[in-house]
């Protein structure tokens, strides 16, 4: 009886330590205020806002991937996965309004429209310019 109580105690202690260690190893994304970038540079916006999740080259392998519920898509394959045509309207809509369909993975991705508005002094023309230039940059990284 005493041995089984000792074993149970050791098992509970080991489980507790393992769970605390696993929790300590979780990767978390630090939420910080949006940093202003040039509205006319899709590449600069991509590096500042998208690269942490989608990776430097857009392959979906950024340093924040471990903290996401689902891996981000490989942005270099958007045209290839859309019959060879880059889905500019879809990309712009996702940037403006966020992810609507489950195919993207999860709602980990921020809704950039309001955030771009905040760094554009709520000027809709500048917000549109940001989304357009970021969409154009993503189009420029498509693979054949």
N, C-alpha and C positions, 0 to 999 in steps of 0.2 A: 504494500500500500504506500509506504513512504517513498519507495523507489519510483513508483508511477507518479506520485505528486512532484518529485524532483524532476523527472523527465518532462512532465507537463509544464512545470515552471520554466525549465530551460527552453522548451519549445516556444512558449509564449514570449520569453525574452528574446530569443533569436528572431522570431517573427516581427516583434516590435522594432528591433534594430534594423532588420532588413527593410521594413516598410519606411522607416525614417530615412534610411540611406537612399532608397529609391526616390522618395519625395525630394530629398536634397539634390538629387541629380537631374530633376526636371528642368528643362530649359524654359525660360520665360522671356517674352518679348517686352521690353521696356517701352512704355508709351510716353512719348515726348511731344512737345508742341511741333507743329509743322514748320520747317525751316524754309524761308523764302528762297526761291531760285529764279533765274531768268525765264520769263514766260515764252521767250522766243527760242529756247534751247530744249528740244525734246530729249536730247541725250543727257543734258544736265539734270533734268527732272527725273529721267529714268534712273540715273545713278543714285540720286538722293532719295527718291520715293519708292522705287520698285526693286532695286538691286538686292536689298536685304533678303527678300523672299525669292524673287525670280532669278537671282544671280547676275553677275556682271555681263554675261553673254546672253541672258534671257532663257537659259536652259531649265529653270526651275530648281536650281541648286544653290540658292543663296544661304548665307550663314544662319538665318532665322528659321530655316525649314524644320529643324528639330522641334521647334515650339509650336508648329502649326498642326491643326487637326487633320488636315489633308495636304499632300504636297501641291505646290502651285504648278500650273501647267507650264510646259515648255513653250514659251512665246515665239520661238523661232519656227515652230511647226503650225502656226495658226493658218497660214495660207494653204500649206500642204494638206492639212486636215479639213480644209474647206473647198476641196476640188480645185486647188491651185489658185484660188482668188482670195486675197487678203480681206477678211471681214471687218472693214474699217468702221462701218456703222455699229456693228456689235461691240467692237473694242471701245469706241467712243461712248456707247451707252453704258457699258460696264464701268468705265471710268467716271462717268457723270452720275449714275444712279446706283451703282453697286451690282453685286452678283444677284441674279434673279433665279437662275436654274441651278439645280443640284449638280449638274455636270461639271461645274467649275471646281467642285470639291466641298467647300464650306464658305461660311461668311467671314472667314478670317481677314479677307481683303477689305481694306478701308473703302468707304465711299468717298472718292476723291473730289467730286463736284463741289460739295460745300467746303472742303478743305482748300481747294484751289481758289474758291471764292474768297475765303478769309485772307489769303495772301495776295489777292488781287483787288483788295479794297472793295469787295462786293461788286466789282465792275463785270457785268455779264460778258462783255466783249473780250476782256482779258482772260476770264475763266474759259471761254470758248477757245481762245487762242492756245491756252495751255493744253487743253484736251486735244485739240487738233494737232499740235506739235508733238505731243507725247504719242498720239496714235501714229503719226507719220514716222516717228523714230522706231516704234515697234514694227511698223511695216518694213523699215529699212534693214531689220535684222533677220528677215525671213530666209530660210534655207530653201534651196531648189529641190 
